[in-house]
């Protein structure tokens, strides 16, 4: 009977894959970054990484030239505050600043966007309660 309960418990746990985003960095160009792209599992980086992002900055200020191109896992809060910062960056004469965030698997790869929404591992509470009652009242 214990084996049946253990099997029922395992069936109650539904595990789904975490969000997968493309990851790369370059100080040359976005094309160079795309040439180095690798898929990254955002759940491995840490909790809260629920967005994919593509960022590019190309500007010169105070005689210093800045070029940075990044694709990575990102947070919702980072996307919101980052968009405000990138709006200010766009006001600098001659600057090119872009931040695009999305929440589908592989959506920052510039192919056709992802089709599956990623989520962290989850436990179905209703099924877990049902399994517990089943074990208690057998």
C-alpha positions as CSV (number, residue, x, y, z in Angstrom):
1,X,0.0,0.0,0.0
2,X,2.9,2.3,0.7
3,X,4.2,1.8,-2.8
4,X,0.8,2.9,-4.2
5,X,0.8,6.0,-2.1
6,X,4.4,6.9,-3.2
7,X,3.4,6.4,-6.9
8,X,0.3,8.5,-6.4
9,X,2.3,11.2,-4.7
10,X,4.8,11.3,-7.6
11,X,1.9,11.5,-10.1
12,X,0.6,14.6,-8.2
13,X,3.8,16.5,-8.7
14,X,3.9,18.2,-12.1
15,X,7.3,19.4,-13.1
16,X,7.5,21.7,-16.1
17,X,10.7,23.2,-17.6
18,X,11.9,26.6,-16.7
19,X,12.1,29.5,-19.2
20,X,14.8,29.0,-21.8
21,X,16.4,32.1,-23.4
22,X,19.3,32.7,-25.7
23,X,22.4,34.1,-24.1
24,X,25.4,35.9,-25.6
25,X,27.6,39.1,-25.2
26,X,29.6,41.1,-27.7
27,X,31.3,44.5,-27.8
28,X,31.3,44.4,-31.7
29,X,27.7,44.0,-32.9
30,X,24.4,42.2,-32.4
31,X,25.3,40.0,-35.4
32,X,28.5,39.0,-33.6
33,X,26.5,38.3,-30.4
34,X,24.0,36.1,-32.4
35,X,27.0,34.1,-33.7
36,X,27.9,33.2,-30.1
37,X,24.3,32.5,-28.9
38,X,23.7,29.5,-26.7
39,X,20.5,28.4,-25.0
40,X,20.3,29.1,-21.3
41,X,17.9,27.7,-18.7
42,X,16.8,30.7,-16.6
43,X,15.8,28.6,-13.6
44,X,19.4,27.6,-13.1
45,X,20.4,31.3,-12.8
46,X,18.0,31.9,-10.0
47,X,14.4,32.6,-9.0
48,X,12.7,35.6,-10.6
49,X,14.4,35.3,-14.0
50,X,11.1,35.1,-15.9
51,X,11.9,37.1,-19.0
52,X,14.3,36.9,-22.0
53,X,16.0,40.1,-23.0
54,X,17.9,41.6,-25.9
55,X,19.9,44.8,-25.1
56,X,22.1,46.9,-27.2
57,X,23.9,50.2,-26.5
58,X,26.0,52.1,-29.0
59,X,26.9,55.6,-27.9
60,X,29.7,58.1,-27.3
61,X,29.7,60.4,-24.4
62,X,32.6,62.5,-23.0
63,X,35.0,61.0,-25.6
64,X,34.3,57.5,-24.4
65,X,32.7,55.1,-26.9
66,X,30.5,52.4,-25.5
67,X,29.3,49.4,-27.4
68,X,27.5,46.5,-25.8
69,X,25.2,43.8,-27.1
70,X,23.6,41.2,-24.8
71,X,21.0,38.5,-24.9
72,X,20.1,36.9,-21.6
73,X,17.6,35.9,-19.0
74,X,16.2,38.9,-17.2
75,X,13.6,39.8,-14.5
76,X,10.3,41.6,-15.0
77,X,11.4,44.3,-12.6
78,X,14.7,44.7,-14.6
79,X,12.7,45.1,-17.8
80,X,10.5,47.8,-16.3
81,X,13.3,49.8,-14.8
82,X,15.6,49.1,-17.7
83,X,13.1,50.5,-20.2
84,X,13.1,53.8,-18.2
85,X,16.9,54.0,-18.3
86,X,17.0,53.1,-22.0
87,X,14.4,55.9,-22.7
88,X,16.9,58.4,-21.2
89,X,19.8,56.8,-23.2
90,X,17.9,57.4,-26.4
91,X,17.8,61.2,-25.6
92,X,21.6,61.3,-26.0
93,X,22.5,62.6,-29.4
94,X,23.7,59.8,-31.7
95,X,23.0,57.1,-29.2
96,X,21.4,53.8,-30.1
97,X,19.8,52.1,-27.1
98,X,17.4,49.2,-27.3
99,X,15.9,46.9,-24.7
100,X,13.4,44.2,-25.7
101,X,11.9,41.8,-23.2
102,X,9.6,38.8,-23.8
103,X,8.4,35.8,-21.8
104,X,8.3,32.8,-24.2
105,X,11.0,30.2,-24.6
106,X,13.6,31.4,-27.0
107,X,11.8,34.6,-27.8
108,X,15.0,36.7,-27.7
109,X,16.6,34.7,-30.5
110,X,15.0,36.8,-33.3
111,X,13.9,33.7,-35.1
112,X,10.1,33.5,-34.9
113,X,9.7,33.9,-31.1
114,X,9.1,31.2,-28.7
115,X,5.8,29.3,-28.6
116,X,5.8,27.9,-25.0
117,X,5.6,30.0,-21.9
118,X,8.1,28.8,-19.3
119,X,7.3,28.3,-15.7
120,X,9.3,27.0,-12.7
121,X,8.7,23.6,-11.2
122,X,5.3,23.5,-9.6
123,X,3.2,21.3,-7.4
124,X,-0.4,20.8,-8.2
125,X,-2.0,21.7,-4.8
126,X,-5.4,20.3,-5.6
127,X,-3.9,16.9,-6.6
128,X,-1.6,17.0,-3.6
129,X,-4.5,17.5,-1.2
130,X,-6.5,14.7,-3.0
131,X,-3.5,12.3,-2.6
132,X,-3.2,13.2,1.1
133,X,-6.9,12.5,1.7
134,X,-6.6,9.3,-0.2
135,X,-3.7,8.2,2.1
136,X,-5.5,9.2,5.3
137,X,-8.8,7.6,4.5
138,X,-7.7,4.4,2.8
